[in-house]
Amino acid sequence: MPDTAHETGPLDRTRIHVIDDDDVNVWAARFGVTPDDVRDAVKAAGDLAEDVKAHLHAHHASNGSDH
């Protein structure tokens, strides 16, 4: 496991660690959203990256121009 997330990517490629800002930033860039969007999605869907991705996709698709 890398010492820091930005060296080779997320700490764990299946989970999002919201206590690690570097990890959140990597996932936010991957998903094309803000770090706050990632944190909110983890609160709603859990820390599994696939669940967060699905939540973000569903959330952004359903909200369209609400934000």
N, C-alpha and C positions, 0 to 999 in steps of 0.2 A: 504494500500500500504506500502511495507517495506521502511525503511529509506534508505537502500542501496540495490543495485541489487544483490550483492553476497550473501545476507542473505537467500533469498528464490527463487531467479531466476530473470528473467527480470522484469523491472518495470511494463510493460504492455505486456502481453503475445501475443498480436496481432500486436504490432508495435515495431520498432527498433528505439531507441533514440540515434542517433549518437553523440549528445552532451554529453552523459554520457559514459565515458570509460568503467565503470563496465558493463553496459548494452551491449555495443558492444562486450566486451570480452565474456560475457555469450553466446550471439548469435553466435559468432565465434566458440566457443567450440561446441555448439549444431550442427552447420552446418559443422564442421570439416574443417574450413578455417581460414585464418588470419583475424585479426580485419580490416586491410586495405581492404581485399576482401569484408568484410561486408559493409564498408563505400562506396566502389565503387559500390556495388550492390544497395545500397540505393539510390545513386545518379542516377543510371540508371533505377531502377524499382519502386522507392518510398519506404516508410517506413513500409508498411504492410509486416509482417514476411513471409506470404505465397508467396507473390510476390517476395520477396528477395530470398527465398528458390528456387523458380522456376527459377529465373534468374541465380542463382549460379549453379544450376543443368544444365541448358541449356548452360551456358558459359563454364563450365568445360567439359561437354560432347563434345561440338563443338571444343574446343581448344586442347584437347588431350595432345599432347606433345609440343605444342607451347610455354609453359612456363616452 
